[in-house]
Amino acid sequence: MGNLAHMDLIQQGPLCGADFDQLMDNNFIHMFDVFSEGVFYLAPDGEVFFYNPSFYEQFGIMSGTIHFSEWQA
């Protein structure tokens, strides 16, 4: 997907989880590996997606996604 396609995707309005994942995977995901804090996206359906999952392993979360209700527990 070229840069113009990314711009079209962004200008369409709020991104769904899959569109956000694609945007992150293609452009930004590697930046988060150097952060000392967690970065996540909360989808409207309550799914939480972690973009630097290794940060969350210290809290016992071993996957890249979890439902918000499980995260609060």
Phi and psi in radians as a Rosetta constraint file:
Dihedral C 1 N 2 CA 2 C 2 CIRCULARHARMONIC -1.395 0.35
Dihedral N 2 CA 2 C 2 N 3 CIRCULARHARMONIC 3.019 0.35
Dihedral C 2 N 3 CA 3 C 3 CIRCULARHARMONIC -1.048 0.35
Dihedral N 3 CA 3 C 3 N 4 CIRCULARHARMONIC -0.668 0.35
Dihedral C 3 N 4 CA 4 C 4 CIRCULARHARMONIC -1.127 0.35
Dihedral N 4 CA 4 C 4 N 5 CIRCULARHARMONIC -0.637 0.35
Dihedral C 4 N 5 CA 5 C 5 CIRCULARHARMONIC -1.132 0.35
Dihedral N 5 CA 5 C 5 N 6 CIRCULARHARMONIC -0.672 0.35
Dihedral C 5 N 6 CA 6 C 6 CIRCULARHARMONIC -1.086 0.35
Dihedral N 6 CA 6 C 6 N 7 CIRCULARHARMONIC -0.735 0.35
Dihedral C 6 N 7 CA 7 C 7 CIRCULARHARMONIC -1.109 0.35
Dihedral N 7 CA 7 C 7 N 8 CIRCULARHARMONIC -0.727 0.35
Dihedral C 7 N 8 CA 8 C 8 CIRCULARHARMONIC -1.068 0.35
Dihedral N 8 CA 8 C 8 N 9 CIRCULARHARMONIC -0.731 0.35
Dihedral C 8 N 9 CA 9 C 9 CIRCULARHARMONIC -1.079 0.35
Dihedral N 9 CA 9 C 9 N 10 CIRCULARHARMONIC -0.760 0.35
Dihedral C 9 N 10 CA 10 C 10 CIRCULARHARMONIC -1.192 0.35
Dihedral N 10 CA 10 C 10 N 11 CIRCULARHARMONIC -0.672 0.35
Dihedral C 10 N 11 CA 11 C 11 CIRCULARHARMONIC -1.310 0.35
Dihedral N 11 CA 11 C 11 N 12 CIRCULARHARMONIC -0.184 0.35
Dihedral C 11 N 12 CA 12 C 12 CIRCULARHARMONIC -1.272 0.35
Dihedral N 12 CA 12 C 12 N 13 CIRCULARHARMONIC -0.271 0.35
Dihedral C 12 N 13 CA 13 C 13 CIRCULARHARMONIC 2.160 0.35
Dihedral N 13 CA 13 C 13 N 14 CIRCULARHARMONIC -2.835 0.35
Dihedral C 13 N 14 CA 14 C 14 CIRCULARHARMONIC -1.010 0.35
Dihedral N 14 CA 14 C 14 N 15 CIRCULARHARMONIC 2.459 0.35
Dihedral C 14 N 15 CA 15 C 15 CIRCULARHARMONIC -1.485 0.35
Dihedral N 15 CA 15 C 15 N 16 CIRCULARHARMONIC 2.474 0.35
Dihedral C 15 N 16 CA 16 C 16 CIRCULARHARMONIC -1.383 0.35
Dihedral N 16 CA 16 C 16 N 17 CIRCULARHARMONIC 2.954 0.35
Dihedral C 16 N 17 CA 17 C 17 CIRCULARHARMONIC -0.968 0.35
Dihedral N 17 CA 17 C 17 N 18 CIRCULARHARMONIC -0.750 0.35
Dihedral C 17 N 18 CA 18 C 18 CIRCULARHARMONIC -1.161 0.35
Dihedral N 18 CA 18 C 18 N 19 CIRCULARHARMONIC -0.710 0.35
Dihedral C 18 N 19 CA 19 C 19 CIRCULARHARMONIC -1.161 0.35
Dihedral N 19 CA 19 C 19 N 20 CIRCULARHARMONIC -0.703 0.35
Dihedral C 19 N 20 CA 20 C 20 CIRCULARHARMONIC -1.122 0.35
Dihedral N 20 CA 20 C 20 N 21 CIRCULARHARMONIC -0.746 0.35
Dihedral C 20 N 21 CA 21 C 21 CIRCULARHARMONIC -1.010 0.35
Dihedral N 21 CA 21 C 21 N 22 CIRCULARHARMONIC -0.787 0.35
Dihedral C 21 N 22 CA 22 C 22 CIRCULARHARMONIC -1.096 0.35
Dihedral N 22 CA 22 C 22 N 23 CIRCULARHARMONIC -0.779 0.35
Dihedral C 22 N 23 CA 23 C 23 CIRCULARHARMONIC -1.066 0.35
Dihedral N 23 CA 23 C 23 N 24 CIRCULARHARMONIC -0.771 0.35
Dihedral C 23 N 24 CA 24 C 24 CIRCULARHARMONIC -1.145 0.35
Dihedral N 24 CA 24 C 24 N 25 CIRCULARHARMONIC -0.819 0.35
Dihedral C 24 N 25 CA 25 C 25 CIRCULARHARMONIC -1.056 0.35
Dihedral N 25 CA 25 C 25 N 26 CIRCULARHARMONIC -0.652 0.35
Dihedral C 25 N 26 CA 26 C 26 CIRCULARHARMONIC -1.402 0.35
Dihedral N 26 CA 26 C 26 N 27 CIRCULARHARMONIC -0.412 0.35
Dihedral C 26 N 27 CA 27 C 27 CIRCULARHARMONIC -2.266 0.35
Dihedral N 27 CA 27 C 27 N 28 CIRCULARHARMONIC -0.717 0.35
Dihedral C 27 N 28 CA 28 C 28 CIRCULARHARMONIC -2.129 0.35
Dihedral N 28 CA 28 C 28 N 29 CIRCULARHARMONIC -0.236 0.35
Dihedral C 28 N 29 CA 29 C 29 CIRCULARHARMONIC -0.987 0.35
Dihedral N 29 CA 29 C 29 N 30 CIRCULARHARMONIC -0.612 0.35
Dihedral C 29 N 30 CA 30 C 30 CIRCULARHARMONIC -1.277 0.35
Dihedral N 30 CA 30 C 30 N 31 CIRCULARHARMONIC -0.341 0.35
Dihedral C 30 N 31 CA 31 C 31 CIRCULARHARMONIC -1.110 0.35
Dihedral N 31 CA 31 C 31 N 32 CIRCULARHARMONIC -0.598 0.35
Dihedral C 31 N 32 CA 32 C 32 CIRCULARHARMONIC -1.255 0.35
Dihedral N 32 CA 32 C 32 N 33 CIRCULARHARMONIC -0.328 0.35
Dihedral C 32 N 33 CA 33 C 33 CIRCULARHARMONIC -1.106 0.35
Dihedral N 33 CA 33 C 33 N 34 CIRCULARHARMONIC -0.394 0.35
Dihedral C 33 N 34 CA 34 C 34 CIRCULARHARMONIC -1.667 0.35
Dihedral N 34 CA 34 C 34 N 35 CIRCULARHARMONIC -0.099 0.35
Dihedral C 34 N 35 CA 35 C 35 CIRCULARHARMONIC -1.300 0.35
Dihedral N 35 CA 35 C 35 N 36 CIRCULARHARMONIC 2.522 0.35
Dihedral C 35 N 36 CA 36 C 36 CIRCULARHARMONIC -1.665 0.35
Dihedral N 36 CA 36 C 36 N 37 CIRCULARHARMONIC 0.118 0.35
Dihedral C 36 N 37 CA 37 C 37 CIRCULARHARMONIC -2.210 0.35
Dihedral N 37 CA 37 C 37 N 38 CIRCULARHARMONIC 2.800 0.35
Dihedral C 37 N 38 CA 38 C 38 CIRCULARHARMONIC -1.376 0.35
Dihedral N 38 CA 38 C 38 N 39 CIRCULARHARMONIC 2.550 0.35
Dihedral C 38 N 39 CA 39 C 39 CIRCULARHARMONIC -2.207 0.35
Dihedral N 39 CA 39 C 39 N 40 CIRCULARHARMONIC 2.246 0.35
Dihedral C 39 N 40 CA 40 C 40 CIRCULARHARMONIC -2.515 0.35
Dihedral N 40 CA 40 C 40 N 41 CIRCULARHARMONIC 2.907 0.35
Dihedral C 40 N 41 CA 41 C 41 CIRCULARHARMONIC -2.245 0.35
Dihedral N 41 CA 41 C 41 N 42 CIRCULARHARMONIC 2.245 0.35
Dihedral C 41 N 42 CA 42 C 42 CIRCULARHARMONIC -1.792 0.35
Dihedral N 42 CA 42 C 42 N 43 CIRCULARHARMONIC 1.995 0.35
Dihedral C 42 N 43 CA 43 C 43 CIRCULARHARMONIC -1.373 0.35
Dihedral N 43 CA 43 C 43 N 44 CIRCULARHARMONIC 2.739 0.35
Dihedral C 43 N 44 CA 44 C 44 CIRCULARHARMONIC -0.991 0.35
Dihedral N 44 CA 44 C 44 N 45 CIRCULARHARMONIC -0.469 0.35
Dihedral C 44 N 45 CA 45 C 45 CIRCULARHARMONIC -1.488 0.35
Dihedral N 45 CA 45 C 45 N 46 CIRCULARHARMONIC 0.073 0.35
Dihedral C 45 N 46 CA 46 C 46 CIRCULARHARMONIC 1.649 0.35
Dihedral N 46 CA 46 C 46 N 47 CIRCULARHARMONIC -0.019 0.35
Dihedral C 46 N 47 CA 47 C 47 CIRCULARHARMONIC -1.357 0.35
Dihedral N 47 CA 47 C 47 N 48 CIRCULARHARMONIC 2.342 0.35
Dihedral C 47 N 48 CA 48 C 48 CIRCULARHARMONIC -1.878 0.35
Dihedral N 48 CA 48 C 48 N 49 CIRCULARHARMONIC 2.194 0.35
Dihedral C 48 N 49 CA 49 C 49 CIRCULARHARMONIC -1.914 0.35
Dihedral N 49 CA 49 C 49 N 50 CIRCULARHARMONIC 2.177 0.35
Dihedral C 49 N 50 CA 50 C 50 CIRCULARHARMONIC -1.680 0.35
Dihedral N 50 CA 50 C 50 N 51 CIRCULARHARMONIC 2.213 0.35
Dihedral C 50 N 51 CA 51 C 51 CIRCULARHARMONIC -1.685 0.35
Dihedral N 51 CA 51 C 51 N 52 CIRCULARHARMONIC -0.078 0.35
Dihedral C 51 N 52 CA 52 C 52 CIRCULARHARMONIC -2.430 0.35
Dihedral N 52 CA 52 C 52 N 53 CIRCULARHARMONIC 1.262 0.35
Dihedral C 52 N 53 CA 53 C 53 CIRCULARHARMONIC -0.989 0.35
Dihedral N 53 CA 53 C 53 N 54 CIRCULARHARMONIC -0.466 0.35
Dihedral C 53 N 54 CA 54 C 54 CIRCULARHARMONIC -1.093 0.35
Dihedral N 54 CA 54 C 54 N 55 CIRCULARHARMONIC -0.527 0.35
Dihedral C 54 N 55 CA 55 C 55 CIRCULARHARMONIC -1.089 0.35
Dihedral N 55 CA 55 C 55 N 56 CIRCULARHARMONIC -0.711 0.35
Dihedral C 55 N 56 CA 56 C 56 CIRCULARHARMONIC -1.370 0.35
Dihedral N 56 CA 56 C 56 N 57 CIRCULARHARMONIC -0.243 0.35
Dihedral C 56 N 57 CA 57 C 57 CIRCULARHARMONIC -1.049 0.35
Dihedral N 57 CA 57 C 57 N 58 CIRCULARHARMONIC -0.530 0.35
Dihedral C 57 N 58 CA 58 C 58 CIRCULARHARMONIC -1.139 0.35
Dihedral N 58 CA 58 C 58 N 59 CIRCULARHARMONIC -0.270 0.35
Dihedral C 58 N 59 CA 59 C 59 CIRCULARHARMONIC -1.828 0.35
Dihedral N 59 CA 59 C 59 N 60 CIRCULARHARMONIC 0.184 0.35
Dihedral C 59 N 60 CA 60 C 60 CIRCULARHARMONIC 1.458 0.35
Dihedral N 60 CA 60 C 60 N 61 CIRCULARHARMONIC 0.186 0.35
Dihedral C 60 N 61 CA 61 C 61 CIRCULARHARMONIC -1.680 0.35
Dihedral N 61 CA 61 C 61 N 62 CIRCULARHARMONIC 1.935 0.35
Dihedral C 61 N 62 CA 62 C 62 CIRCULARHARMONIC -1.786 0.35
Dihedral N 62 CA 62 C 62 N 63 CIRCULARHARMONIC 0.013 0.35
Dihedral C 62 N 63 CA 63 C 63 CIRCULARHARMONIC -2.008 0.35
Dihedral N 63 CA 63 C 63 N 64 CIRCULARHARMONIC 2.967 0.35
Dihedral C 63 N 64 CA 64 C 64 CIRCULARHARMONIC -1.475 0.35
Dihedral N 64 CA 64 C 64 N 65 CIRCULARHARMONIC -0.032 0.35
Dihedral C 64 N 65 CA 65 C 65 CIRCULARHARMONIC -2.617 0.35
Dihedral N 65 CA 65 C 65 N 66 CIRCULARHARMONIC 2.662 0.35
Dihedral C 65 N 66 CA 66 C 66 CIRCULARHARMONIC -2.758 0.35
Dihedral N 66 CA 66 C 66 N 67 CIRCULARHARMONIC 2.665 0.35
Dihedral C 66 N 67 CA 67 C 67 CIRCULARHARMONIC -1.380 0.35
Dihedral N 67 CA 67 C 67 N 68 CIRCULARHARMONIC 2.514 0.35
Dihedral C 67 N 68 CA 68 C 68 CIRCULARHARMONIC -0.947 0.35
Dihedral N 68 CA 68 C 68 N 69 CIRCULARHARMONIC -0.680 0.35
Dihedral C 68 N 69 CA 69 C 69 CIRCULARHARMONIC -1.097 0.35
Dihedral N 69 CA 69 C 69 N 70 CIRCULARHARMONIC -0.596 0.35
Dihedral C 69 N 70 CA 70 C 70 CIRCULARHARMONIC -1.275 0.35
Dihedral N 70 CA 70 C 70 N 71 CIRCULARHARMONIC -0.626 0.35
Dihedral C 70 N 71 CA 71 C 71 CIRCULARHARMONIC -1.169 0.35
Dihedral N 71 CA 71 C 71 N 72 CIRCULARHARMONIC -0.606 0.35
Dihedral C 71 N 72 CA 72 C 72 CIRCULARHARMONIC -1.260 0.35
Dihedral N 72 CA 72 C 72 N 73 CIRCULARHARMONIC -0.440 0.35
